[in-house]
Amino acid sequence: MTLDYYRIFYYVAKYKSFSKAAQILHNNQPNISRTMNNIESEFGCKLLVRSHSGITLTPEGEQLYEHVAIAIEQLYQGESEILSNKTLEHGHISIGVSETALNIFLLSKLEQFHKAYPQVKIKLSNHSSIQAVDALEKGIVDIAIVTSPINIKKPLRATSLYSFEEVLIGGKEYESLNNQILDIQQISYYPFITLGKNTSTYIYYSNLFLNHKIPFHTDLEVATADQILPLVKHNLGIGFYPKELISKDSDIFEIQTNIKNPERDILLVQDASRATNIATRKFIDTLSL
């Protein structure tokens, strides 16, 4: 039995009328009547009782209609949702994002996208970069927006969205360093604050020190980037922090170094093996604006 047959039966049974079904389906009444005869012939039983007073369903017709109505209405609902998604009247996006990427780059893009498409639902999962990529691999999120460095393998792919600079900062107890230019060896003498071992930030600075053949030690490891600033302000150590996130606070100042200020990237990571829904594709377009 073809889907068209079931659609014709659905409208005939729903409106108890061949003419009404023909009108809705842009068909003619003889074709509708002939199709219903074919359906009854295939089932080997009567589904409709035709009389001068109209059409009624037989018990078998009622039984079939209950199932067909559910199927047809579900198909129409799915069709409607897809069409709505194309115009972004509906839709959803799930994003795994690191805190630094969120604060430096993503917040302004989310605001821009939300103004254009307020009906799209967005779910943010705050992770370290490594955790965000892991969530993407497991299919928990649609995309990941993270900071470099990050190790990925196919089918994942990374695209650079934005570059940012990190500077060394200290609190008032380290104010004497304000007139100095530290080398990386001197930096290692001071208490150092950074994110924990399972983060891209820790990997980045570990490699930076090891490339200069200097052991990397941390005195305070924190869970999120926004914890670094208050710890520095309260003189618990020095640490690298995104330059554009440093507030104009007289208790925090930049420490000059003779090393090139670390430059890192905000990365969009996608899974090339998975289809991307319409809302997510549109959001990815927004990221490049």
C-alpha positions as a Markdown table, in Angstrom:
| # | Residue | x | y | z |
|---|---|---|---|---|
| 1 | Met | 0.0 | 0.0 | 0.0 |
| 2 | Thr | 1.5 | 3.4 | -1.0 |
| 3 | Leu | 1.6 | 6.5 | 1.2 |
| 4 | Asp | -0.7 | 8.2 | -1.3 |
| 5 | Tyr | -3.4 | 5.6 | -0.8 |
| 6 | Tyr | -3.2 | 6.1 | 3.0 |
| 7 | Arg | -3.3 | 9.9 | 2.6 |
| 8 | Ile | -6.5 | 9.6 | 0.5 |
| 9 | Phe | -8.1 | 7.2 | 3.0 |
| 10 | Tyr | -7.1 | 9.7 | 5.8 |
| 11 | Tyr | -8.9 | 12.6 | 4.3 |
| 12 | Val | -12.0 | 10.6 | 3.2 |
| 13 | Ala | -12.3 | 9.1 | 6.6 |
| 14 | Lys | -11.6 | 12.4 | 8.4 |
| 15 | Tyr | -14.2 | 14.5 | 6.5 |
| 16 | Lys | -16.5 | 11.6 | 5.6 |
| 17 | Ser | -16.6 | 13.0 | 2.1 |
| 18 | Phe | -15.1 | 12.1 | -1.3 |
| 19 | Ser | -15.6 | 15.6 | -2.6 |
| 20 | Lys | -13.9 | 17.3 | 0.4 |
| 21 | Ala | -11.0 | 14.9 | 0.2 |
| 22 | Ala | -10.7 | 15.6 | -3.6 |
| 23 | Gln | -10.7 | 19.3 | -2.9 |
| 24 | Ile | -8.0 | 19.2 | -0.3 |
| 25 | Leu | -5.8 | 16.8 | -2.4 |
| 26 | His | -6.4 | 18.8 | -5.6 |
| 27 | Asn | -7.8 | 15.6 | -7.2 |
| 28 | Asn | -11.1 | 14.7 | -8.7 |
| 29 | Gln | -13.9 | 12.7 | -7.0 |
| 30 | Pro | -13.9 | 9.7 | -9.4 |
| 31 | Asn | -10.2 | 9.2 | -8.7 |
| 32 | Ile | -10.7 | 9.4 | -5.0 |
| 33 | Ser | -13.6 | 6.9 | -5.3 |
| 34 | Arg | -11.6 | 4.5 | -7.5 |
| 35 | Thr | -8.6 | 4.7 | -5.0 |
| 36 | Met | -10.9 | 3.8 | -2.1 |
| 37 | Asn | -12.2 | 0.8 | -4.0 |
| 38 | Asn | -8.6 | -0.3 | -4.6 |
| 39 | Ile | -7.7 | 0.1 | -0.9 |
| 40 | Glu | -10.8 | -2.0 | 0.2 |
| 41 | Ser | -9.9 | -4.6 | -2.5 |
| 42 | Glu | -6.3 | -4.9 | -1.1 |
| 43 | Phe | -7.5 | -5.2 | 2.5 |
| 44 | Gly | -10.3 | -7.6 | 1.4 |
| 45 | Cys | -12.9 | -5.8 | 3.6 |
| 46 | Lys | -15.2 | -2.8 | 3.6 |
| 47 | Leu | -13.7 | 0.3 | 5.2 |
| 48 | Leu | -16.5 | 2.7 | 4.3 |
| 49 | Val | -20.3 | 2.5 | 4.1 |
| 50 | Arg | -21.7 | 4.7 | 1.4 |
| 51 | Ser | -25.3 | 5.9 | 1.7 |
| 52 | His | -27.4 | 8.9 | 0.7 |
| 53 | Ser | -26.9 | 10.4 | 4.1 |
| 54 | Gly | -23.1 | 10.3 | 3.7 |
| 55 | Ile | -20.1 | 8.1 | 4.6 |
| 56 | Thr | -19.6 | 6.1 | 7.8 |
| 57 | Leu | -16.6 | 4.0 | 8.8 |
| 58 | Thr | -16.9 | 0.3 | 9.3 |
| 59 | Pro | -15.3 | -1.1 | 12.5 |
| 60 | Glu | -12.3 | -2.1 | 10.3 |
| 61 | Gly | -12.3 | 1.4 | 8.9 |
| 62 | Glu | -12.3 | 3.0 | 12.4 |
| 63 | Gln | -9.4 | 0.7 | 13.4 |
| 64 | Leu | -7.3 | 1.6 | 10.4 |
| 65 | Tyr | -8.1 | 5.3 | 10.7 |
| 66 | Glu | -6.7 | 5.4 | 14.3 |
| 67 | His | -3.3 | 4.3 | 13.1 |
| 68 | Val | -3.2 | 6.2 | 9.8 |
| 69 | Ala | -4.3 | 9.5 | 11.4 |
| 70 | Ile | -1.3 | 9.2 | 13.9 |
| 71 | Ala | 1.1 | 8.5 | 11.1 |
| 72 | Ile | -0.1 | 11.2 | 8.7 |
| 73 | Glu | -0.3 | 13.9 | 11.4 |
| 74 | Gln | 3.2 | 13.0 | 12.6 |
| 75 | Leu | 4.5 | 13.3 | 9.0 |
| 76 | Tyr | 2.9 | 16.7 | 8.6 |
| 77 | Gln | 4.3 | 17.9 | 12.0 |
| 78 | Gly | 7.8 | 16.8 | 10.9 |
| 79 | Glu | 7.4 | 18.6 | 7.6 |
| 80 | Ser | 6.2 | 21.7 | 9.4 |
| 81 | Glu | 9.2 | 21.6 | 11.8 |
| 82 | Ile | 11.7 | 21.2 | 9.0 |
| 83 | Leu | 10.2 | 24.2 | 7.1 |
| 84 | Ser | 10.2 | 26.2 | 10.3 |
| 85 | Asn | 13.8 | 25.3 | 10.9 |
| 86 | Lys | 14.7 | 26.6 | 7.4 |
| 87 | Thr | 13.5 | 30.0 | 8.4 |
| 88 | Leu | 14.9 | 29.5 | 11.9 |
| 89 | Glu | 11.5 | 30.0 | 13.6 |
| 90 | His | 12.6 | 27.0 | 15.6 |
| 91 | Gly | 15.8 | 25.0 | 16.0 |
| 92 | His | 18.4 | 24.2 | 18.7 |
| 93 | Ile | 22.2 | 24.4 | 19.1 |
| 94 | Ser | 24.3 | 22.7 | 21.7 |
| 95 | Ile | 27.8 | 24.2 | 22.2 |
| 96 | Gly | 30.7 | 23.0 | 24.3 |
| 97 | Val | 32.8 | 26.1 | 25.2 |
| 98 | Ser | 35.8 | 26.9 | 27.3 |
| 99 | Glu | 35.5 | 29.9 | 29.6 |
| 100 | Thr | 38.2 | 31.9 | 27.9 |
| 101 | Ala | 36.6 | 31.4 | 24.5 |
| 102 | Leu | 33.2 | 32.3 | 25.9 |
| 103 | Asn | 34.3 | 35.6 | 27.5 |
| 104 | Ile | 36.7 | 36.7 | 24.8 |
| 105 | Phe | 34.8 | 35.8 | 21.7 |
| 106 | Leu | 31.6 | 33.9 | 22.0 |
| 107 | Leu | 29.4 | 36.2 | 24.1 |
| 108 | Ser | 29.2 | 38.9 | 21.5 |
| 109 | Lys | 28.4 | 36.3 | 18.7 |
| 110 | Leu | 25.7 | 34.8 | 20.8 |
| 111 | Glu | 24.1 | 38.2 | 21.3 |
| 112 | Gln | 24.3 | 38.9 | 17.6 |
| 113 | Phe | 22.7 | 35.5 | 16.7 |
| 114 | His | 20.0 | 35.8 | 19.4 |
| 115 | Lys | 18.9 | 39.2 | 18.1 |
| 116 | Ala | 18.6 | 37.8 | 14.6 |
| 117 | Tyr | 17.0 | 34.4 | 15.5 |
| 118 | Pro | 15.4 | 34.7 | 19.0 |
| 119 | Gln | 13.3 | 31.5 | 18.6 |
| 120 | Val | 16.4 | 29.2 | 18.4 |
| 121 | Lys | 17.2 | 27.5 | 21.6 |
| 122 | Ile | 20.9 | 27.5 | 22.6 |
| 123 | Lys | 22.4 | 25.2 | 25.2 |
| 124 | Leu | 25.9 | 26.0 | 26.5 |
| 125 | Ser | 28.1 | 23.5 | 28.3 |
| 126 | Asn | 31.0 | 25.2 | 30.1 |
| 127 | His | 34.0 | 22.9 | 29.8 |
| 128 | Ser | 37.7 | 23.0 | 29.6 |
| 129 | Ser | 38.9 | 22.9 | 26.0 |
| 130 | Ile | 39.8 | 19.2 | 26.3 |
| 131 | Gln | 36.4 | 18.4 | 27.9 |
| 132 | Ala | 34.5 | 20.3 | 25.2 |
| 133 | Val | 36.3 | 18.4 | 22.4 |
| 134 | Asp | 35.5 | 15.1 | 24.3 |
| 135 | Ala | 31.8 | 16.1 | 24.5 |
| 136 | Leu | 31.9 | 16.7 | 20.7 |
| 137 | Glu | 33.4 | 13.3 | 20.1 |
| 138 | Lys | 30.7 | 11.7 | 22.1 |
| 139 | Gly | 27.9 | 13.5 | 20.3 |
| 140 | Ile | 26.8 | 15.4 | 23.4 |
| 141 | Val | 27.3 | 18.9 | 21.7 |
| 142 | Asp | 27.0 | 20.0 | 18.1 |
| 143 | Ile | 30.2 | 22.1 | 18.0 |
| 144 | Ala | 33.0 | 23.0 | 20.4 |
| 145 | Ile | 34.5 | 26.5 | 20.7 |
| 146 | Val | 37.8 | 26.3 | 22.6 |
| 147 | Thr | 41.3 | 27.7 | 23.0 |
| 148 | Ser | 44.5 | 26.4 | 21.5 |
| 149 | Pro | 46.5 | 24.2 | 21.8 |
| 150 | Ile | 44.2 | 21.2 | 21.4 |
| 151 | Asn | 45.0 | 17.8 | 20.0 |
| 152 | Ile | 42.3 | 16.5 | 17.7 |
| 153 | Lys | 42.1 | 13.7 | 15.1 |
| 154 | Lys | 39.8 | 12.9 | 12.2 |
| 155 | Pro | 36.9 | 13.2 | 11.7 |
| 156 | Leu | 37.3 | 16.3 | 13.9 |
| 157 | Arg | 38.5 | 19.5 | 12.3 |
| 158 | Ala | 39.4 | 22.8 | 13.8 |
| 159 | Thr | 39.1 | 26.3 | 12.3 |
| 160 | Ser | 40.7 | 29.4 | 13.8 |
| 161 | Leu | 38.1 | 32.1 | 14.7 |
| 162 | Tyr | 40.1 | 34.7 | 16.6 |
| 163 | Ser | 43.6 | 35.3 | 18.0 |
| 164 | Phe | 44.2 | 36.7 | 21.4 |
| 165 | Glu | 47.3 | 37.8 | 23.4 |
| 166 | Glu | 48.1 | 36.8 | 27.0 |
| 167 | Val | 50.2 | 39.0 | 29.3 |
| 168 | Leu | 51.9 | 38.3 | 32.6 |
| 169 | Ile | 50.1 | 40.0 | 35.5 |
| 170 | Gly | 50.8 | 40.6 | 39.2 |
| 171 | Gly | 49.2 | 42.2 | 42.2 |
| 172 | Lys | 50.5 | 45.1 | 44.5 |
| 173 | Glu | 53.0 | 42.9 | 46.3 |
| 174 | Tyr | 54.8 | 42.4 | 43.0 |
| 175 | Glu | 54.8 | 46.1 | 42.1 |
| 176 | Ser | 58.5 | 46.2 | 42.3 |
| 177 | Leu | 58.6 | 44.1 | 39.1 |
| 178 | Asn | 56.9 | 47.0 | 37.3 |
| 179 | Asn | 60.2 | 48.5 | 36.3 |
| 180 | Gln | 61.8 | 45.2 | 35.3 |
| 181 | Ile | 61.8 | 43.0 | 32.2 |
| 182 | Leu | 61.7 | 39.4 | 33.3 |
| 183 | Asp | 63.1 | 36.5 | 31.3 |
| 184 | Ile | 61.4 | 33.1 | 31.5 |
| 185 | Gln | 64.0 | 31.9 | 34.1 |
| 186 | Gln | 63.1 | 34.8 | 36.4 |
| 187 | Ile | 59.4 | 34.1 | 36.0 |
| 188 | Ser | 60.0 | 30.6 | 37.3 |
| 189 | Tyr | 61.2 | 32.0 | 40.6 |
| 190 | Tyr | 57.8 | 33.5 | 41.5 |
| 191 | Pro | 54.6 | 31.7 | 42.6 |
| 192 | Phe | 52.8 | 30.8 | 39.4 |
| 193 | Ile | 49.0 | 30.6 | 39.0 |
| 194 | Thr | 47.4 | 28.7 | 36.1 |
| 195 | Leu | 44.6 | 26.4 | 35.1 |
| 196 | Gly | 44.8 | 22.7 | 36.0 |
| 197 | Lys | 46.7 | 19.9 | 34.3 |
| 198 | Asn | 43.8 | 18.7 | 32.1 |
| 199 | Thr | 43.5 | 22.0 | 30.3 |
| 200 | Ser | 44.9 | 23.4 | 27.1 |
| 201 | Thr | 46.2 | 26.4 | 29.1 |
| 202 | Tyr | 48.3 | 24.2 | 31.3 |
| 203 | Ile | 49.7 | 22.3 | 28.3 |
| 204 | Tyr | 50.5 | 25.6 | 26.6 |
| 205 | Tyr | 52.6 | 27.0 | 29.4 |
| 206 | Ser | 54.1 | 23.7 | 30.2 |
| 207 | Asn | 55.4 | 23.5 | 26.7 |
| 208 | Leu | 56.5 | 27.2 | 26.8 |
| 209 | Phe | 58.8 | 26.6 | 29.8 |
| 210 | Leu | 60.0 | 23.2 | 28.6 |
| 211 | Asn | 61.0 | 24.7 | 25.2 |
| 212 | His | 63.4 | 27.0 | 27.2 |
| 213 | Lys | 64.6 | 23.9 | 29.2 |
| 214 | Ile | 63.1 | 25.3 | 32.4 |
| 215 | Pro | 61.0 | 23.0 | 34.6 |
| 216 | Phe | 57.4 | 24.1 | 34.8 |
| 217 | His | 56.0 | 24.4 | 38.3 |
| 218 | Thr | 52.6 | 25.7 | 39.5 |
| 219 | Asp | 51.9 | 27.0 | 43.0 |
| 220 | Leu | 48.1 | 27.4 | 42.4 |
| 221 | Glu | 46.0 | 25.5 | 39.9 |
| 222 | Val | 42.5 | 26.7 | 39.4 |
| 223 | Ala | 39.4 | 25.2 | 37.8 |
| 224 | Thr | 38.3 | 28.2 | 35.7 |
| 225 | Ala | 40.0 | 31.1 | 34.1 |
| 226 | Asp | 38.0 | 33.7 | 36.0 |
| 227 | Gln | 39.6 | 32.5 | 39.3 |
| 228 | Ile | 43.0 | 33.6 | 38.2 |
| 229 | Leu | 42.3 | 37.4 | 38.4 |
| 230 | Pro | 41.2 | 37.5 | 42.0 |
| 231 | Leu | 44.0 | 35.3 | 43.1 |
| 232 | Val | 46.5 | 37.6 | 41.4 |
| 233 | Lys | 44.8 | 40.6 | 42.9 |
| 234 | His | 45.2 | 39.1 | 46.4 |
| 235 | Asn | 49.0 | 38.5 | 45.8 |
| 236 | Leu | 48.9 | 34.8 | 45.7 |
| 237 | Gly | 51.2 | 34.7 | 42.7 |
| 238 | Ile | 51.6 | 35.9 | 39.1 |
| 239 | Gly | 50.1 | 34.4 | 36.0 |
| 240 | Phe | 49.3 | 34.8 | 32.3 |
| 241 | Tyr | 45.9 | 36.1 | 31.5 |
| 242 | Pro | 44.1 | 37.3 | 28.3 |
| 243 | Lys | 45.0 | 41.0 | 27.8 |
| 244 | Glu | 41.5 | 42.1 | 26.8 |
| 245 | Leu | 39.9 | 40.6 | 29.9 |
| 246 | Ile | 42.1 | 42.5 | 32.4 |
| 247 | Ser | 40.0 | 45.2 | 34.0 |
| 248 | Lys | 41.5 | 48.6 | 34.7 |
| 249 | Asp | 42.2 | 47.8 | 38.3 |
| 250 | Ser | 44.9 | 49.7 | 40.1 |
| 251 | Asp | 45.7 | 46.5 | 42.1 |
| 252 | Ile | 46.7 | 44.6 | 39.0 |
| 253 | Phe | 49.4 | 45.5 | 36.6 |
| 254 | Glu | 51.2 | 44.0 | 33.6 |
| 255 | Ile | 54.7 | 42.6 | 34.1 |
| 256 | Gln | 57.0 | 43.1 | 31.2 |
| 257 | Thr | 58.9 | 40.1 | 29.9 |
| 258 | Asn | 61.5 | 39.5 | 27.2 |
| 259 | Ile | 59.5 | 36.6 | 25.7 |
| 260 | Lys | 57.0 | 37.1 | 23.0 |
| 261 | Asn | 53.6 | 37.5 | 24.7 |
| 262 | Pro | 51.8 | 34.2 | 24.2 |
| 263 | Glu | 49.4 | 34.4 | 21.3 |
| 264 | Arg | 46.7 | 31.8 | 21.2 |
| 265 | Asp | 43.6 | 31.0 | 19.1 |
| 266 | Ile | 39.9 | 30.6 | 19.6 |
| 267 | Leu | 39.0 | 27.5 | 17.6 |
| 268 | Leu | 35.8 | 26.1 | 16.2 |
| 269 | Val | 35.9 | 22.3 | 16.3 |
| 270 | Gln | 33.4 | 20.3 | 14.3 |
| 271 | Asp | 32.9 | 16.6 | 13.7 |
| 272 | Ala | 33.0 | 16.1 | 9.9 |
| 273 | Ser | 31.3 | 12.7 | 10.1 |
| 274 | Arg | 28.1 | 14.1 | 11.5 |
| 275 | Ala | 25.4 | 16.1 | 9.8 |
| 276 | Thr | 24.9 | 19.7 | 11.1 |
| 277 | Asn | 21.4 | 21.0 | 11.7 |
| 278 | Ile | 20.2 | 24.2 | 10.0 |
| 279 | Ala | 20.4 | 26.3 | 13.1 |
| 280 | Thr | 24.0 | 25.2 | 13.9 |
| 281 | Arg | 25.1 | 25.9 | 10.3 |
| 282 | Lys | 23.6 | 29.4 | 10.5 |
| 283 | Phe | 25.3 | 30.0 | 13.8 |
| 284 | Ile | 28.7 | 28.9 | 12.3 |
| 285 | Asp | 28.1 | 31.5 | 9.6 |
| 286 | Thr | 27.6 | 34.1 | 12.3 |
| 287 | Leu | 31.0 | 33.2 | 13.9 |
| 288 | Ser | 32.8 | 34.3 | 10.8 |
| 289 | Leu | 31.1 | 37.7 | 10.6 |
